[in-house]
Amino acid sequence: MALSYEAKAGALKSAIASVKALSTATRDLSVAELEDIIEKVKQVIAERQQAEIDRANRLKAFEEAFKKIEEIRESSGMSDELLAARYSKVPLSGEKKERKPRKAVVPKYRYTTMDGEEKLWTGQGKTPLP
């Protein structure tokens, strides 16, 4: 049985939780192997730090864009409702979404009621009781 990602991560966390546990887990490794592991951990840390910096920069750019949008909206006198209706599928209050008429569904089933009357059913919705 293969271990899941979460199980592997949990095992790694418990192995490096303390110096004693780390020493026990790495007992069979040479100094060169331990130094190689240290370099790989440093690389992972650098990648995580860069990812956090990139995320912060994206959030800052989003905030600046939202500020510009707000400034333009205020200077043009546009209401929040109009702006929301323009960039979403929500219609303005008072406007109703136009509905297209449905096609008639051809009945597929024929059944007889308790009174002996024959009726048709399309196969959609609740099953009719005879």
SULLIN-V771970 format. One record per pair of residues at least 24 apart in sequence whose C-alpha atoms are under 7 Angstrom apart, sorted by the first residue. I is the first residue (numbers start at 0). GAP is how many residues later the second one is. If there is no record, write none. Layout:
BEGIN
((I | GAP) (I | GAP))
END
This chain:
BEGIN
none
END
